[in-house]
Amino acid sequence: MCIRDSDLAHLALTDSQVQARLLDNISLTLREKGYRGLDVDFEYVYPDDAGAYAAFLATLARRLNPLGYPVIAALAPKTSSTQRGTLYEGHDYSAIGAAVNEVLLMTYEWRVLAHRLEPLENQDFEAISAYSTSRKFCQIF
């Protein structure tokens, strides 16, 4: 499940009626489609919603884990807890890591160059892996 809109994420994280309906629809979809788990990717979460996002993920895990569904959070690759930017500030790595079964660090970015996809080379993978493993939820293989 992916949300890439700050206002929509805010609504889902702060309106109890919207959140209840979303939780019900997620559970129903997982059962009906025969999915084996849930990967949650809320991008551009407002910094003030970071706690609500971690709480939402914890609620998902409490609801879905007993049904056999793991909850995975996809996270933008951070190099520190103070990293600025709309992709980073709404993700509290420690709180999210405690809330979910697994995390997926999205250490990929692609650009179109001459009509072909190529990876961006500007990511500091050493800093990303050092920060991620320091949050005690991530192992780099």
C-alpha positions, -999 to +999 in steps of 0.1 A: +000+000+000+015+033-011+005+068-003+025+096-018+005+126-007+011+144+026-025+155+031-039+120+024-014+104+047-023+130+074-060+121+070-054+084+072-032+088+103-053+113+123-090+107+114-102+077+134-131+069+111-109+070+080-083+049+097-108+023+108-122+020+073-087+017+059-078-010+083-110-030+075-103-026+038-067-037+041-077-069+060-105-077+035-081-072+005-054-094+020-079-122+025-098-118-008-066-116-029-047-142-010-018-119-002+008-131+023+017-098+039+015-061+037+042-036+025+034-001+037+049+028+019+037+062+031+060+088+015+060+125+024+046+120+059+044+154+077+071+156+104+043+162+130+027+129+119+058+108+125+044+094+158+010+088+143+026+069+114+045+046+138+014+041+158-006+033+127+020+007+117+019-008+152-019-010+150-016-028+116+009-053+130-013-060+160-043-066+138-026-085+109+001-106+126-024-129+144-039-136+110-005-146+097+003-114+078+036-098+084+038-060+081+067-044+063+075-007+062+093+007+032+115+036+042+135+063+024+172+058+031+183+082+059+218+090+071+208+106+104+177+113+126+181+150+117+181+145+079+160+172+064+135+166+036+100+156+030+109+120+024+128+117+057+113+138+085+081+119+089+099+085+094+111+077+129+133+047+122+134+035+158+096+037+164+088+022+130+113-006+135+097-014+168+062-014+152+066-037+122+080-071+114+105-060+088+117-029+070+127-023+034+151+005+029+144+019-005+181+025-015+173+027-051+165+057-073+163+057-110+166+084-136+158+083-173+189+090-193+188+087-231+156+066-228+171+040-205+169+037-167+201+040-147+207+040-110+216+073-093+251+072-079+248+100-053+236+079-024+260+074+005+254+037+011+279+035+039+262+063+059+228+048+051+238+014+064+256+028+094+226+049+105+200+021+097+218-005+117+223+019+146+185+020+149+186-017+159+160-028+134+180-034+103+207-058+093+226-053+061+232-086+042 
